[in-house]
Amino acid sequence: MQIHGEVNHSRFYETEDNHWWSSYNIRRSIFMGDYIYAISHAGVTVTHLDSLEEVDSVQLVTIEPTEPKTVSEEVEAEDSSED
C-alpha cells in the first residue's frame, strides 16, 4: 500500500477567526464516484480522485457553543413569554 496524494483542507484553519483547535480536522471522508468529499467542522472540500485537484468547497458558518440552560432557566423563560 502506498500514499496516492493528499486532500488540502488548510484554507479552513489558516484564518484568524478560526480558534477552535479541532475545526480543521477532517472528520469524515466520503469516496463517491470520482470524488473525495472531506468534511470538517469548518467546511467541506470536493477533490477529484485522479488529479487530486480541488473541484469545489464550501466554508461552514461557525457557531460558538453556549452553556446549556438549566431546567429552571427554561421554565422562567417560558413563564416570561406568556405574560
C-alpha positions in Angstrom: 0.0 0.0 0.0 1.3 3.5 -0.8 0.1 7.1 -0.5 -1.6 8.4 -3.6 -1.8 12.0 -2.5 -3.4 14.4 -0.1 -6.6 16.4 0.3 -5.8 20.1 1.1 -8.2 21.4 3.7 -5.9 24.1 5.0 -7.9 27.1 3.9 -10.3 26.4 6.8 -7.8 26.7 9.6 -5.4 29.4 8.3 -7.7 32.2 9.3 -7.6 34.5 12.3 -11.2 33.9 13.3 -10.8 30.1 13.5 -9.8 29.4 17.1 -11.3 26.0 17.6 -8.5 23.6 17.9 -10.3 20.8 16.0 -12.0 22.9 13.4 -9.6 21.9 10.7 -9.6 18.2 11.4 -11.2 16.3 8.6 -13.9 14.3 10.5 -15.3 12.3 7.6 -14.2 11.4 4.1 -16.6 10.0 1.6 -15.4 8.4 -1.6 -18.3 8.8 -4.1 -17.8 8.2 -7.8 -14.6 10.0 -8.9 -14.5 12.4 -6.0 -13.5 12.6 -2.3 -15.7 14.7 -0.1 -13.7 15.8 3.0 -15.9 17.2 5.8 -14.7 19.1 8.9 -16.3 21.4 11.4 -15.2 24.4 9.3 -16.0 23.3 5.8 -16.4 20.7 3.0 -14.0 20.2 0.1 -14.6 18.1 -3.1 -11.4 16.7 -4.7 -11.2 14.7 -7.9 -9.6 11.3 -7.3 -7.4 11.1 -10.4 -5.9 14.6 -10.5 -6.3 15.4 -6.7 -7.4 18.9 -7.8 -10.0 20.6 -5.6 -13.2 20.9 -7.6 -15.3 22.8 -5.1 -15.5 23.8 -1.4 -17.8 25.5 1.0 -17.0 27.1 4.3 -19.5 26.4 7.0 -20.7 29.0 9.5 -19.1 28.6 12.9 -21.4 28.9 15.8 -19.9 29.4 19.2 -21.1 26.9 21.8 -23.2 28.2 24.6 -23.7 26.8 28.1 -26.8 24.6 28.2 -29.8 26.1 30.1 -30.9 24.6 33.3 -34.5 23.4 33.7 -35.3 26.3 35.9 -34.0 28.8 33.4 -36.1 27.2 30.6 -39.3 27.4 32.9 -38.5 31.1 33.7 -38.2 31.9 30.0 -41.5 30.1 29.2 -43.2 31.9 32.1 -42.0 35.4 31.0 -43.1 34.8 27.4 -46.6 34.0 28.5 -47.0 37.5 30.1 
